Every structure is written in structure tokens, then in C-alpha cells.
Amino acid sequence: MRTVQSIRDFRKASGKRQRDMAAELGLSEAAFVAAHIGAALDVPGDYAASPITAHPDEVMPLLPDLGEVMTLTRNGSCVHERVGRFGTYKAGSHAAMVLGREIDTRIFPKYWAYGFAVTELRPEGPRRSLQFYDLYGEALQKIYLLAQSQLAAWQPLVDRLRLPDPATELAPLPLPAPEGPKGDPAKRPALIAGWQEMTDTHQFNRLTHRLGMNRLGAYRMAGHPFVRAVDPASVGGWLRDLSMAGQKVIFFVGNRGHIQIHWGAIRTVRPLGPWLNVLDERFNLHLRGDHIAECYVVEKPTRRGLAVSLEAFDAAGELIFQCFGERESDSDDLAQWHHLLDALPSCSAEAAE
């Protein structure tokens, strides 16, 4: 069993990203951070964590005090980073949200289990963050202070959220196996009938739940005219084409407890190895293109017309991202968005499976 000191020593010697170090040690990321509770902050390279409440109802209303920050949400294949100010928080027992043009998130509170205020001493100065993890010790959201953040608000906020009796060892639940695609060919007529009757994209989850399916299972079954499987290798070119066209999008990346949304154009696309990177001033995206096993253009009827998205899944059937076109105005028919999706090469259902 790893001792607290051995974990701290490994972090100092490694220099790798926190998530990668935790995996190398066979720890959840939350357990890795918890090993640094109470650590000293004396010299560059030191790293210390303080346990704080993780409940969104207590955390989110305080975050506007920090001013402009960078908020990060990721899953195993995609990292979504957005600079902005936290705005209106709307609580909800099942789903909560932060609303704003720059920071726009959806929160599922039942998964929020562990929270930490983290300070890392770097040669250029302290790096401060709030980090939140789920029941399994996987990262949900990280919020980093920037040079322009309201530093004076940091310590009062941490003091208000701080938990008593800190422990340096956590025992998150074992990570569950991926669900994989769930569908039932016998229920395809009911799926199609319900799909045709939708007036809002949020009704899709209720439809699949009622039929005992999930998103990927439904997409594999639905077929024309609602779903078209496209070549996963085409996503890199699609990002480049989005950039060149100046097409505004609504780009969702999430995990089981948190979804983060980017609104606006994507300007600077720079592939590097397996990573497809968007490196804009206030929005960064880091996508493992080689993790995309299945990709679909999906049409869902709404009161405003068809909502058409591109959605990517990994080999385990987990959703990597969703992307919709953003309307410039009520009269925007999203013709350019549809053209960009129509240009994606199709692949057969057999290839997708």
C-alpha cells in the first residue's frame, strides 16, 4: 500500500500530469490529491490540498466572487477549458446549472463527493484551484485562478467551504464497468414513433429510458432519417472546416456529474500526435481523435425545427462530445452547419459496431 509520503515524493519526482500520476500509482485522482492534505508549502514544487465541501449548492453561489477564472471539465478522451466569470446558479436535486455565455454548465449533484482547495508553488507564483471529484474519485470539474482573478476572495471562500477533521486517505467506490450500447430491436418501432413526436431535445433521454435503451443503443438502431454513422477519422478535418468557415457552435463535453458548454466559433485548430487541439484565447479543447470509435450525425425534431448534432463515442460506448450549430439569429436556418455535416463521409452500421 502506498504511504502518503511516498505519493508526495512520487509527485515531486515525476513532473507528469496529475491524472497520469494517479493512474501510474494505481490510485483514483481524488485519492492522489487527498494524500497532499496538510502538506507544507515552502519551496517551488510543493503542493498542498485542503478538503472542502463538494455540494454544488454550497460551492457555486460563491464562485462569482473569484472573478475571471478558467474552468475545466473532462472525460477520458476530451478536455474542455473555458475562461470566464461564474454567473447565475440554479439549484436542482437531480440537475443544477450555471448559466452564462462563457461559463455554462450542467451539474448532477448526486455524484459530487469530494472537494479540495489546492495550491501548487511554481517558479512563476502559486497556482490555486478548486477541484471536485465523484464517488469513484474521478474528476468532475476543476476551477483555476488566473492572473486577473480576484485573489482577495480566495482565502475567505476556502475558509467558508473548508471541512473539519481532514483525512489524507480516501476510499472511493470501485469504478463501475462502462454500460455499453443498450438497445432492443423489437422496440425500434416505438423508438421511431417517440422520436418523431419529440418537440424538445431533452425529451430524448426520457424516451430512451422508458424503452430501456441508452443513447448509443438508440443511435445504432434508429438509422435513416434520424441518424447517420460517419467516419470517426473525419473529425479532425471537420474541426478544421468549422474554423475556416467561422461557424459558431455549441460544444458539450462532460462526465457522469458535470457537463461544460462552449458557445461560439472555433478559430485555432492544431493537431499534435493523437490530440486534436483547439487553442483559442478563452476556449481550449483537447480531443483524442484516436479514441473516437463511433461518430453520428443526429437529427432530433424540436418546436424550432430540427436540432442536428455531431456526437462521438469511445470504444466502450461512452459519449465523448456533442456539438450543435449555434444560430446567429432566429432567422438563421443553419445552412452552413448542415453543409459541414453533410460533407462528412458516411460509414456503414457494421463498421460502427
N, C-alpha and C positions, 0 to 999 in steps of 0.2 A: 504494500500500500504506500502511495506517495505521501510524504510528510509535507506540511505547509512550507517548511524551509526549502525542501528540495524543489517544490513547484516554483517558489520565488527565485531560486538560483537558476533554474532552467530558463525562466523568462528572461532574466538578465543576460544570460549567455546566448540565447537563441537569436534574438533580433527578428523573428518571424512575426506574422500577424497573429493576433490573439486567438482567433478561431482555429488557426492551423496549429498553434502550440498546444491548445487544449486537446485537439484531436490526436496529436502525436503522443500526448501523455495518457490517452485513454480516458479523458475527463470531459464532462459537459463544459461548455463555456462558462456557465454560471458558477460551477464549482471551481473553475480556474480563477475567476475573479474573486470569489469568496476567500480563497487562500491568501489574498492580499489585504484582508480586513485588518486594520491596525498596524500595517507596515509603516516604517519610517519614511519620511520624505526629506532626505538630507542632500543628496547629490544627483546630478543628471543621470537618468536611467531608473531612479526609484519610482515606484508605482504603489499607490495605496487606494483602498476602497472602503467606503462606509455604507452599511446596509440602510436602505430607505424603503418606505412603503412602495409597493408596486401597483396599488389600486389606481386606475385612471381617474376616478372621481376626486382623489386627493391630489394627484400629480398635475393633471392637465390644466386646471384653472390657474395654477401658479406660473406656468411656463411663459406667458406673455411678459412677465417681469424681466426675463432674461434678454429681451430684445431680439436682435437678429442672431440666429443660430443655424447650424447645419443638422438636419435630422436624417437618419439613415435607417432604412428597412431592407431586409434581405431574406432570401431563401437560399437553398443550396446551390442555385445556379445564377442568381441575379442579385445585384446590389443597386439600390435606388437611393440617391442622395439629393436632398433639396435644401437650399438656403432660403430662409425667410423668417417671419415672425409668427408665433403661435397666436391664433385668434380665438373665435368663439368655440367653446366646448359644449357639446350636447351629450348629456349622460344618457345611458340606457342599460338596463340589466343584461340584455342579450348583445346589443350592439350600441356603441357610442361613436362619436365622431368629433374631429376638429375640422372646422370649416374655414377655408381661406383660399385665395387664388394661388399662393405659393406653398403653404403647408396645408394639405388637405388629406385627411387620414380617416380610416375606418378601424374601430377598435372592438375587440371581442373580449370583454373583461374577465370571463371565467378562466382564461388561460394565463392571465398576468399573475405570476407567483413570486418573482424575486426582483428586487431593485437595488441598484448601487449608485452612489456618487463616487466617481473615480477621478483621481488626479495622477497624472504622469509627469514627472520632471524631465523636460527636454532642454537641450542647449539653448534653444530659442525662447524658452519660457514654459510655464506649466500648461499642460493640456488637460482641460476639465470636461467631464462628460457625465451624463446620466444614462444608465444602461438598464434595460428591462428584459427579463427572461421568462420563459413559460415554465409549466410544470415539469418539463423534461430537461430544463436547463439550456434550451436553445434561445438564441437572441430574438427578441421581438422588435425592439426599437432602441436606437442609441441617439442621443442628442448631444452635440458637441458645441461648446462655446467657441466663438470666433474673436478675432481682434476687436471687432466692432460690437461685441455683445456687452450687456450691462453687467460687468464683473461685480459691482457692488451688490447685486441681487443674489449672487451665487451662494454665499455662506448662509444668509438668512433663509433661503429656500431649502438648502440642505438640512439646516437645523430643524426646520419645521417638519420635514419629511423623515428625519432620522428615526430608526428603530432602536429600542433598547436591547441589551443583552446580545450583542453580536456573536455569531459563531463563524469560525473560519472553515468549517466543513459542512457541505450541503449534501443532501441525498435526494436529488431529483428522481422522478419516476423513470423507469426504463422507457426508452423511446419506442413508440408503437411502430409496427410494420406499416409501410405505405398501403393505402386502401386499394390502389389499382383501379382499373376501369370496372364499373358496375352497370350492367345493362341486362335487359330481358327482351329477346326478340319478340316474344309473344305480346309484349306491351307496346311495340312500336306504333300500332295504330292509335293507341291512347296518347302516346308521346306526341305524335304529329298533330292530333286533334287539339291537345292542350297548347302546343307550340303556336298553332295558327290563331288561337284565341287570346294570346298574350297582348296586353296593352302597355306593359312596362317590363324592362329587362329584369327587375328584381323578382318578378313572378316565376322566372325560370328555376331558381333554386327550390321554390315551393313545389313546382311541378315535378322535378326530378325526385325530390324527397318523397312525395306522395306515391310515386311509381317505384320506389326502391332502387333508384338509379343514382349515379353521380354525373358530374359534368362531362368527363371524358367518355364514360359509357354511353351517355346520351348522344354525344357528338359522333361517336363511331357508328351508332345505329341510324341516326336521322337521315344523313345523306341529302341529296338534292331535293328541294332548292335551298334548304336552310344551312347546310354545312358542306364545305369543300375542303378536302385534305390537300395541303400544299407542301412542296418540298422544304424540309427543315433547313437545308443548306442555303435557301434563298433569303433567309432573314437578314444576313449581313448586307446584301445588296438592297434589300427593302429599306433598311435604316439609312443607307447612303442616299437612296432615292427620296426618302422623306426629307432629308436635309436639303438636297438640291432643289426640291420643289417648294420648300418653305411651308410644308403642310403642318398646321397645328394639330396636335393630338392630345388625347387623354390617356396617359400611360400608367397602368396599375401594376405594382409589384407588391407581393405580400407573403405572409406566412400564416400559420393557424390562428394567430392572435392579433395581427396587425396588417393593414394594407395602406400603402402610401401612393399618392397620385400626383403625377406631373401634368400640368396644363400648359400647352403652348408648343412652340416649334422646337425642333431638334436641329442643331446647327453644325456641331463639330463631331464627326464620326471618325474614330481612329481605331481600327483593328490592331490587336497586338497578340500574336500567337492565337490561342483559342478564344481570347477575350474580344468581344465587340464592345467598344467603349464610346460613350457619348461624353464629351468633355466641354460642357458649356459653363458659362460664368456662375450660374446659380442652379444648375442641374447637372449631375453626373449619373451615368448609368454604366454598370459593368456586367455584361451578359456573357456567360459561357455558351458560345454558339455550338460547341461540340456536345453540349448536354441536351440540346433540343432533339427529341426523338420523334415527336409528332407536332404538327402545326396545322391549324384550321382557320379558314375564313368562315365566320359565323354570322348569320342574319337572324335577328330577333325583331318581331313586329312591336311597335310602340304607337302611342297616340300621335306622335310627331312623324311617323314613318318608320322605315327600317333602321335599326341600330346595327351597324356592321362592324365587326371586330376581327382582329387577328389575335389568336391565342396559341400559346406554345406550352408543351408538356415535356417532362423528362422521361427517362426510360422506365421509371417506377410509376408513371401516371400522375405525377404531381404537377400542378399548374405552376409555370414559371412566370408568365406575364400575360396580361390582356392589354390591347391597345385599340382605342376607338378614334375616329376622326372628330376633331373639335369644330363645331360650326362657328363661322365668323359672324353670322347674324341669323336671325330667324328665317331669312330667305335663302340662306346658303344650302344648296342641295347636296353638298359634299361630293360633287362630281370628281374633283381631283383625288380625293381619298379613295373613292370607288375605283378610279382608274389605276391607282397604285396597287390596290389589292388584286384587281383583275389581271395585272401583269405578272403576278406570282405564278410559277409553274405548278400545275396540279400533280399530285401523285395518287396512286391507287389506294383504296382502303386496305388492301392486303399489305402494301408496303408500309402503311402507317402502323398496322398491327404487328 
